[in-house]
Amino acid sequence: LSDLVQWGRQHAEKDDSERRKKLAKAVMYTRKELLAIKAKRFKARRTRELDGHLWAKTLLTVTIGVTSGLCIQFVNFLSTQVLYDPKQWYTEVLLASGNLGVGFLFHASTSVALALASSALILYVCPPAGGSGIPEVKTYLSGALYKAHMEKKRTLGVKMISLSLLAASGMPSARDMIHVVCILASNVCKLYSQWEQYRKVPPSEMLFRSDRPRFVFISSGVAAAIGGGFRSPITGILFAFEEFSAFWSTETLGRCLVASGLASLITWYFTGNKTNANFEDTSGVFDGSIIRIEPAGRAEELTPVFRLYEIFPLLVLAVLGGLFGAWFVEVNGKCLAVLRKKHMPGKYLKHKKLTEVAIVAIVCSFVSVLLPAAWPCRDYTPTEKASLGVRGVTWRYSTCPAGQVNEMAALCLNLQGTSMNNLFSEGDNMQFSVFTLLVYAFAYFIVTALTVGTATPSGAFIPMVLVGCATGRALGVCMNSLDGAADIRLYAMMGGAATFSGFLRMPISMTALFIELSGNTNMAAPLLLICTVATKVADSICVSNTDFVCAFNDYPVLQEKPPPKFRSYTAFDIMTEIDKGQQHDPICIGIKDPVIYAAAVLKHTSHSTYPVVMEHRPDKGERLKDMTLLGLVKRKVLQRIVDEAMVEEINATKLLEISEVMDLNPWYCPDNCPALRVHKQFIKMGLRQLIVVKAGTMQVRGVITRHDLHECILKWPEEEEIRGKLRLGN
């Protein structure tokens, strides 16, 4: 019996070795052909990059930068000069004539009408245009989620109009142009891709044959939105790098620099370099609705003089800014968002969402009109009267008689940018009491928390900066009353930067932003210190607002550090989690499959990519199946090949020709690869999918996507739960 068993083992090993040799020869022969194809494609691609794609990328980048600046100016013009200014002028006329009730009713009715129009566009025309759009853009650029509305022109139009209507209503919201510009950049890329298809460019020679070039251009759109909105090109680049882009490279840096610079130039052209009534240079001052710390023409007055003891009040201001940012996430996210999801779920109950928007608009009108009317008026100071013609000083009078001013009206009855310029004004030009500033900060924090999250395209960028600036100026007034040498504008700037950092957790970008706004590099060190402290304080309480929205909406955005529970799992566990531990054959495309089989795969599946193997024909049985990985083909490329075959009426049994268009070097890992390493590959490489092969071979076993990884993070038990179950079992 032992001799018989030994004889059987020898013959089995011999048959297995012969089969492996034949398979190796077939694979090597195929790989030689593929290497030749790869060398040919590389040579053609190198020539094409130097000749055609370099100019195409430059043209697309310039187009994105210029059109971004024009879109930003269009939204500013429509919301400010067309809609807001007439409403505000007539409201002031009614208030000045003593008709407080009529003025409030007019302001409230127009605000409600504009807010409802903005919300109706979101609810009934294009729901993806709601919210700030920043979490969606971050999710898209991380390679995790592809939303079709990123390429819809309707989303772009609805977003721009609804943003203008919401800003004109007076509700505290930021005109976050990041979502608008990213949709614009995606549409520019789509138009160029359609032009290549019209010219019948081969798929292997197209610019957008993969997703990475599209991500580069959308990242440049993020930089253009920030650079054009704040007229700060360096901040736009840092913003795209620090928060959004997962595919950062030298090319991405160059594209972002060009797009952000062009958008800033467009903004400079439309705002102009003007002078004030005293003929002083105010080239660094933004117009009404745009923020700028005034006046850059008198740079010597902006030079801060720090004393050692001033570090301590600035650190207190940093802690307060971090607390404000964290409290906003707690109040707006963990309280109001949960209540909205419970009582107004999904797409339904739209009338309740419209009612909520109307109520919030009335509350905002109450703060804008009735709160200043209840505030006491006072006489001008001599310096305030002498600075009435200075740019950056904009008083509102509410019901005050001639010769008197209303401090609360100068903050509540102005646009957000104008109110911020008032807070950044010199202490003698506009004097605000500490009580006025604190009441305004508290009231604006509450109405901002109520507004963000409604069925409107609302964001909290500028409102949170306003809250911080008001708090910082209040602390500056207190410090100035002690020694008379404190720079009030410095404290206002530090407060805005601290609150912004506590809200978004981006200290580098906030430091660069306020340096560019002030035009003074001497503030770099204290700004970086304040922003870093505020970020650390907020991180100790909760996550940032963007990360919370991503987690609340179940967006598959992966954190940089993998969860500790991944130590006990492998790539095979991630791959089979969605099927509850059961492995099924992956859907692959054989390099010798007929057109009819590829058409059937495209019809019955919705995957974005398919592994290419040697042989995967279910009708030929398991013995002839060879799952050796050869490459990866995108769905849109495969669809194009099938469509061309059908149009040309080629025989459906003809074999596919995908060796010229498939990716010959896809990312893959063995099935026994640790889950921690899989998570690291997705983060560092910015992958959207990872092919899993059998350990020691190139046989495809499945595919891991970011959605699979996100599901494992949510469903897998923590290490403590696993240890507890093991103890109970023992």
Secondary structure as UniProt FT lines:
FT   HELIX           2..48
FT   HELIX           49..53
FT   HELIX           54..76
FT   HELIX           77..84
FT   HELIX           85..96
FT   TURN            97..98
FT   HELIX           100..120
FT   HELIX           121..125
FT   HELIX           127..129
FT   HELIX           134..141
FT   TURN            142..143
FT   HELIX           148..151
FT   HELIX           153..169
FT   HELIX           178..198
FT   TURN            199..200
FT   HELIX           203..205
FT   TURN            207..208
FT   HELIX           212..230
FT   HELIX           233..239
FT   HELIX           240..244
FT   HELIX           250..271
FT   TURN            277..278
FT   TURN            283..284
FT   TURN            288..289
FT   HELIX           296..302
FT   HELIX           308..310
FT   HELIX           311..328
FT   HELIX           329..337
FT   HELIX           338..343
FT   TURN            346..347
FT   HELIX           350..365
FT   HELIX           366..370
FT   HELIX           371..374
FT   STRAND          378..379
FT   HELIX           382..386
FT   TURN            387..389
FT   TURN            391..392
FT   TURN            398..399
FT   TURN            402..403
FT   STRAND          404..405
FT   HELIX           407..412
FT   HELIX           416..423
FT   TURN            427..429
FT   HELIX           434..451
FT   TURN            452..453
FT   HELIX           461..483
FT   HELIX           488..504
FT   HELIX           507..518
FT   HELIX           521..523
FT   HELIX           524..539
FT   TURN            540..541
FT   HELIX           545..552
FT   TURN            553..554
FT   HELIX           564..568
FT   HELIX           571..576
FT   TURN            577..581
FT   STRAND          589..590
FT   TURN            591..592
FT   HELIX           595..604
FT   STRAND          609..615
FT   HELIX           618..620
FT   TURN            623..624
FT   STRAND          626..634
FT   HELIX           635..647
FT   TURN            648..649
FT   TURN            652..653
FT   TURN            659..661
FT   STRAND          668..670
FT   TURN            671..672
FT   HELIX           675..685
FT   STRAND          689..693
FT   TURN            695..696
FT   STRAND          699..705
FT   HELIX           706..715
FT   HELIX           719..729
//
